[in-house]
């Protein structure tokens, strides 16, 4: 796709404020991921090496920037006036042809020589879910190639999981998750109305939550999958509220957000109470407290968002995910 003709470009672009540059460059997502990974490590009493933080940050940044840059190739996205979309559209070729390949080479080196083998296998399995996600919700493109890509990625993921070192039960659960993602992705392509029941924000939140807990799941070596699953659901519901609120603000709609917030708060309260009472692992207590604090701040930002710009609302929503993290230390 060629660049838009000069006549269609705005004669004068407003300068980007300093506080918006982390969002324009895609730095807020890696920061949130690393800080939540650190909080989970503290909750489980695990000491992480700095390279695990670097690997997670770089992986999140690559996924975020690659998805945004692919989205920038659509004419609809290029016409949006906000600084992020303008930046993505202007630098899309450089990012895809130079920056992303260099970052992928760095990630490959980390996976082969730095990251523990168990974390590497989990990251590879998660990368297949990311590819399914990116293939399922594109702005444009034919359905046939996407279906073929989804099928190949899913079958390749099942073969990869079968070679992983975790126990057979863990591999079976991972295979079921991947098969479920494949089925939902294919159904999403067959009937676009499924998007009303499976919004993009929920799958993105699940993938992000899985990524934040990758290192702690491996290094913590849980005896059962119950507590890791509950912890993942806890983070998924928080991140889903975050993304759903941002999307609703951009589309000027509040549909379904209040029930989602209420369900997430009830679930977090239940996990906090059960962990404090010894029914669940005590390590879940800190994350539940951080999630409750983040939900409370998110509600304040969501209410104030009607009087703020979309960019300011997004930045404050990101801060609402970070500021309550010290609650996990209480």
C-alpha positions as CSV (number, residue, x, y, z in Angstrom):
1,X,0.0,0.0,0.0
2,X,1.4,3.4,-1.0
3,X,1.5,6.5,1.1
4,X,-1.4,8.8,1.1
5,X,-1.1,11.7,-1.4
6,X,0.2,14.9,0.1
7,X,-3.1,16.6,-0.4
8,X,-4.8,14.3,2.1
9,X,-2.3,14.9,4.8
10,X,-3.0,17.6,7.4
11,X,-1.3,20.9,6.8
12,X,-0.3,21.2,10.4
13,X,0.0,18.6,13.1
14,X,-0.2,19.5,16.7
15,X,3.0,18.7,18.7
16,X,2.7,15.6,20.8
17,X,2.8,16.4,24.5
18,X,5.7,14.8,26.5
19,X,3.4,12.7,28.7
20,X,1.9,11.0,25.6
21,X,5.2,9.8,24.1
22,X,5.4,6.5,26.1
23,X,2.0,5.6,24.5
24,X,3.0,6.7,21.0
25,X,6.2,4.6,21.2
26,X,4.4,1.6,22.8
27,X,6.4,1.7,26.0
28,X,3.5,1.5,28.5
29,X,2.6,-2.1,27.7
30,X,6.1,-3.5,28.5
31,X,6.3,-1.4,31.7
32,X,2.9,-2.7,33.0
33,X,3.9,-6.3,32.1
34,X,7.3,-6.1,33.9
35,X,5.9,-4.4,37.0
36,X,3.1,-7.0,37.3
37,X,5.6,-9.8,36.8
38,X,7.7,-8.4,39.6
39,X,4.6,-8.2,41.9
40,X,3.8,-11.8,41.1
41,X,7.4,-12.9,41.8
42,X,7.3,-11.1,45.2
43,X,3.9,-12.8,46.0
44,X,5.4,-16.2,45.3
45,X,8.7,-15.5,46.9
46,X,10.7,-15.9,43.7
47,X,13.8,-14.0,42.7
48,X,13.8,-13.1,39.0
49,X,16.9,-12.3,37.0
50,X,16.9,-8.9,35.1
51,X,17.0,-10.7,31.8
52,X,13.6,-12.2,32.4
53,X,12.3,-8.7,32.8
54,X,14.1,-7.6,29.7
55,X,12.8,-10.6,27.7
56,X,9.2,-10.0,28.8
57,X,9.4,-6.3,28.1
58,X,10.9,-6.8,24.6
59,X,8.4,-9.5,23.7
60,X,5.5,-7.3,24.8
61,X,6.8,-4.4,22.9
62,X,7.3,-6.4,19.7
63,X,3.7,-7.8,19.8
64,X,2.3,-4.4,20.6
65,X,4.2,-2.5,17.9
66,X,3.8,-5.2,15.3
67,X,0.0,-5.3,15.8
68,X,-0.2,-1.5,15.7
69,X,2.0,-1.3,12.6
70,X,0.0,-3.9,10.7
71,X,-3.1,-2.0,11.6
72,X,-1.5,1.2,10.3
73,X,-1.5,-0.2,6.7
74,X,-5.3,0.2,6.5
75,X,-6.6,3.5,5.0
76,X,-9.1,3.8,7.9
77,X,-6.4,3.8,10.5
78,X,-4.2,6.1,8.5
79,X,-7.0,8.7,8.4
80,X,-7.2,8.9,12.2
81,X,-5.9,12.2,13.5
82,X,-4.5,11.0,16.9
83,X,-0.7,11.1,17.4
84,X,-0.3,7.3,17.9
85,X,-1.9,6.3,14.6
86,X,-0.1,9.1,12.8
87,X,3.2,7.9,14.1
88,X,2.4,4.2,13.3
89,X,1.4,5.1,9.8
90,X,4.4,7.3,9.1
91,X,7.0,4.8,10.3
92,X,5.3,1.5,9.4
93,X,7.8,0.3,6.8
94,X,10.8,1.0,9.0
95,X,9.3,-0.7,12.0
96,X,8.2,-3.9,10.1
97,X,11.4,-4.2,8.0
98,X,14.1,-3.2,10.4
99,X,13.0,-2.6,14.1
100,X,10.8,-5.7,14.6
101,X,13.3,-8.1,12.9
102,X,16.1,-6.8,15.1
103,X,14.0,-7.2,18.2
104,X,13.1,-10.7,17.1
105,X,16.7,-11.6,16.7
106,X,17.4,-10.3,20.2
107,X,14.5,-12.4,21.6
108,X,15.9,-15.4,19.8
109,X,19.3,-14.9,21.4
110,X,17.7,-14.6,24.8
111,X,15.6,-17.7,24.3
112,X,18.6,-19.8,23.3
113,X,21.3,-18.6,25.7
114,X,19.7,-16.6,28.6
115,X,16.1,-17.6,29.4
116,X,15.5,-20.9,31.4
117,X,14.4,-23.7,29.1
118,X,11.0,-24.1,30.9
119,X,10.2,-20.4,30.5
120,X,11.3,-20.6,26.8
121,X,8.8,-23.4,26.1
122,X,6.0,-21.6,27.7
123,X,6.9,-18.4,25.8
124,X,6.9,-20.3,22.5
125,X,3.5,-21.8,23.3
126,X,2.2,-18.3,24.2
127,X,3.6,-16.9,20.9
128,X,1.3,-19.2,19.0
129,X,-1.7,-17.8,20.8
130,X,-0.4,-14.3,19.9
131,X,-0.3,-15.3,16.2
132,X,-3.8,-16.6,16.4
133,X,-4.9,-13.4,18.0
134,X,-3.3,-11.2,15.4
135,X,-4.7,-13.3,12.6
136,X,-8.3,-13.3,14.0
137,X,-8.9,-9.6,14.4
138,X,-7.3,-7.9,11.4
139,X,-8.7,-4.7,9.9
140,X,-8.7,-6.1,6.5
141,X,-7.8,-9.1,4.4
142,X,-9.4,-12.3,3.0
143,X,-10.9,-14.9,5.2
144,X,-9.3,-17.9,3.4
145,X,-5.6,-17.1,4.2
146,X,-6.5,-16.2,7.8
147,X,-8.3,-19.6,8.3
148,X,-5.3,-21.4,6.8
149,X,-2.9,-19.4,9.1
150,X,-5.0,-20.2,12.1
151,X,-5.1,-23.9,11.4
152,X,-1.4,-24.1,10.8
153,X,-0.6,-22.1,13.9
154,X,-2.9,-24.2,16.0
155,X,-1.7,-27.6,14.8
156,X,1.9,-26.4,15.1
157,X,1.2,-25.4,18.6
158,X,-0.2,-28.8,19.6
159,X,2.9,-30.4,18.2
160,X,5.1,-28.0,20.1
161,X,3.2,-28.6,23.3
162,X,3.7,-32.4,22.9
163,X,7.5,-31.8,22.9
164,X,7.5,-29.6,26.0
165,X,9.1,-30.9,29.2
166,X,6.2,-30.2,31.6
167,X,4.1,-33.2,32.9
168,X,1.5,-34.9,30.7
169,X,-1.4,-33.3,32.6
170,X,0.0,-29.8,32.1
171,X,0.6,-30.5,28.4
172,X,-3.0,-31.8,28.1
173,X,-4.4,-28.6,29.6
174,X,-2.3,-26.4,27.3
175,X,-3.5,-28.4,24.3
176,X,-7.1,-27.9,25.3
177,X,-6.6,-24.2,25.7
178,X,-4.9,-23.9,22.3
179,X,-7.7,-26.0,20.7
180,X,-10.3,-23.8,22.3
181,X,-8.6,-20.7,20.9
182,X,-8.5,-22.3,17.5
183,X,-12.2,-23.2,17.5
184,X,-13.2,-19.7,18.7
185,X,-10.9,-18.1,16.1
186,X,-12.4,-20.1,13.3
187,X,-16.0,-19.5,14.5
188,X,-15.1,-15.8,14.7
189,X,-14.2,-15.9,11.0
190,X,-17.3,-17.8,10.0
191,X,-19.8,-15.6,12.0
192,X,-18.6,-12.1,12.7
193,X,-21.4,-11.7,15.2
194,X,-19.4,-13.8,17.6
195,X,-17.3,-10.7,18.2
196,X,-20.1,-9.4,20.4
197,X,-19.7,-12.4,22.7
198,X,-15.9,-12.6,22.4
199,X,-14.5,-9.1,22.0
200,X,-10.9,-8.6,21.1
201,X,-10.2,-7.1,24.5
202,X,-10.9,-10.3,26.3
203,X,-8.5,-12.5,24.3
204,X,-5.8,-9.8,24.5
205,X,-6.3,-9.6,28.2
206,X,-5.9,-13.4,28.6
207,X,-2.7,-13.4,26.5
208,X,-1.3,-10.5,28.5
209,X,-2.1,-12.2,31.8
210,X,-0.5,-15.4,30.6
211,X,2.6,-13.5,29.6
212,X,2.9,-11.7,33.0
213,X,2.8,-15.0,34.9
214,X,5.0,-17.1,32.6
215,X,8.2,-16.9,34.7
216,X,6.4,-17.4,38.1
217,X,4.4,-20.4,36.8
218,X,7.7,-22.1,35.9
219,X,9.9,-21.0,38.7
220,X,7.2,-21.4,41.3
221,X,6.5,-25.0,40.3
222,X,2.9,-25.1,41.7
223,X,1.7,-28.5,42.8
224,X,-1.7,-28.1,41.2
225,X,-3.0,-26.0,38.3
226,X,-5.9,-24.6,40.4
227,X,-4.1,-21.6,41.9
228,X,-2.2,-20.6,38.7
229,X,-5.5,-20.7,36.8
230,X,-7.2,-18.5,39.4
231,X,-4.3,-16.1,39.4
232,X,-4.5,-15.9,35.6
233,X,-8.2,-15.3,35.7
234,X,-7.7,-12.6,38.3
235,X,-5.3,-10.7,36.0
236,X,-7.3,-11.4,32.9
237,X,-10.5,-9.8,34.3
238,X,-8.5,-6.7,35.4
239,X,-6.8,-6.3,32.0
240,X,-10.1,-6.9,30.3
241,X,-11.8,-4.1,32.3
242,X,-8.8,-1.9,31.3
243,X,-9.0,-2.6,27.6
244,X,-12.8,-2.6,27.5
245,X,-12.9,0.8,29.2
246,X,-10.4,2.3,26.8
247,X,-12.3,0.9,23.8
248,X,-15.6,2.2,25.1
249,X,-14.1,5.6,25.6
250,X,-12.8,5.7,22.1
251,X,-16.1,4.5,20.7
252,X,-18.1,6.7,23.1
253,X,-20.1,3.8,24.5
254,X,-20.4,2.4,28.0
255,X,-22.2,-0.8,27.1
256,X,-21.5,-3.8,29.3
257,X,-18.7,-2.1,31.2
258,X,-20.4,-1.8,34.6
259,X,-21.3,-5.6,34.8
260,X,-17.8,-6.5,33.8
261,X,-16.3,-4.3,36.5
262,X,-18.8,-5.7,39.1
263,X,-17.9,-9.3,38.2
264,X,-14.2,-8.6,38.3
265,X,-14.5,-6.9,41.7
266,X,-16.6,-9.8,43.2
267,X,-14.1,-12.4,41.9
268,X,-11.1,-10.5,43.3
269,X,-12.8,-10.1,46.7
270,X,-13.6,-13.8,46.7
271,X,-10.0,-14.8,45.9
272,X,-8.7,-12.3,48.6
273,X,-11.1,-13.8,51.2
274,X,-10.3,-17.4,50.3
275,X,-6.6,-16.8,50.2
276,X,-6.7,-15.0,53.6
277,X,-8.7,-17.8,55.1
278,X,-6.2,-20.5,53.9
279,X,-8.5,-22.1,51.4
280,X,-6.4,-20.9,48.5
281,X,-2.6,-20.5,48.4
282,X,-1.5,-17.5,50.5
283,X,0.4,-16.1,47.5
284,X,-2.9,-15.1,45.8
285,X,-3.6,-12.6,48.6
286,X,-1.2,-10.0,47.3
287,X,-2.3,-10.1,43.7
288,X,-6.0,-10.0,44.7
289,X,-5.3,-6.8,46.7
290,X,-3.4,-5.2,43.9
291,X,-6.3,-6.1,41.5
292,X,-8.9,-4.6,43.8
293,X,-6.9,-1.4,44.1
294,X,-6.5,-1.2,40.3
295,X,-10.2,-1.8,39.8
296,X,-11.0,1.1,42.2
297,X,-8.6,3.5,40.4
298,X,-10.0,2.3,37.0
299,X,-13.5,3.2,38.1
300,X,-12.4,6.7,39.1
301,X,-10.6,7.2,35.7
302,X,-13.6,5.8,33.9
303,X,-16.0,8.2,35.6
304,X,-13.6,11.2,35.0
305,X,-13.0,10.1,31.4
306,X,-16.1,11.9,30.2
307,X,-14.3,15.2,31.0
308,X,-10.9,14.2,29.6
309,X,-9.5,13.6,26.1
310,X,-9.1,10.1,24.9
311,X,-5.3,10.3,25.1
312,X,-5.4,11.6,28.7
313,X,-7.9,8.9,29.7
314,X,-5.6,6.2,28.2
315,X,-2.5,7.4,30.1
316,X,-4.4,7.6,33.4
317,X,-5.9,4.1,32.8
318,X,-2.3,2.8,32.4
319,X,-1.3,4.5,35.6
320,X,-4.3,2.9,37.3
321,X,-2.7,-0.5,36.6
322,X,0.6,0.5,38.1
323,X,0.0,2.7,41.2
324,X,-1.9,0.0,43.3
325,X,0.9,-2.6,42.9
326,X,2.4,-1.7,46.4
327,X,-0.8,-3.1,47.9
328,X,0.6,-6.6,47.2
329,X,3.3,-5.9,49.8
330,X,0.8,-5.3,52.6
